[in-house]
Amino acid sequence: MANFNLNSSKSMKDFEKVLTKKATELAKKRAKEREYTIDCYHCDTKVTVPVGKSICPNCSEEIDLNLDLKF
């Protein structure tokens, strides 16, 4: 991370932008790494799946979980 003069208004704004960008990137990364409990799109059974493609353990149909992350 760059050096910032926190006594300077411009530098403080730059620091805020960098910090916000890094926090957003980390939040998106962590959200994509975890598993989510959802209702299967095909059989309505509650299943826990990661982001991406998985197979429902109840009906054996493919589940494609995508996250639409907007911060």
N, C-alpha and C positions, 0 to 999 in steps of 0.2 A: 504494500500500500504506500502511496506517496506521502511525503511530509506536508503537513498543513499548519498554517499559522492561524490558530483558533481565535486570535485577536482581530483578524481581518474578516470583514463581512463576506467578501468574495470567496476567500479561502474556506470559510465556514460553510457557504453554500455548496462549494465543490466537495467538501468533506461529506456533507449530507447526501449529495447525489451518489457518491461512491459507496457510502454505507448502505443506502437504500438499495442500490443495485446488487451489492453483495448479499444482503439479507434476503432479497427476492430470489436470487439465484439459489441460495441455500434452501429456502423454503420449498421451491419447486423441485429441487433435487430430492429432498427428503420425502415430499409427497409422492413422488414417483417410485420410491424405494419401498414403501410400506404396502401392506395388504388391506383390502377393504371388504367389509361384509355387505353384500348386495343381494337382491332377489334375482335369481337366474332369469334371463330374458325369455327363456323357453318354457320352463316348468314352474317358475315362481318359488322355488326352494331357496332358502337363505344359504348362501355360500360365501366363503372367504377366499378372495382371489387377489393376485398382484395386478398391477397395471400391465396391460398388454393382453395377449391371447392365452386363454386357459380352457380347460375342459371341465364342464360341470360334473361333479361326482355322482349326481343323481340321474341326470338324463343323458349324459355323455355328449351333449351339444357344446359347440365352441362358444365361449364368452370372450368378447373383445372389449376390455375395459379401457376407455380413454379418459383422461382428465383434461378438462378445459379450464386451465388455471389463468385467471386474470386478476392482477393485483393493482 
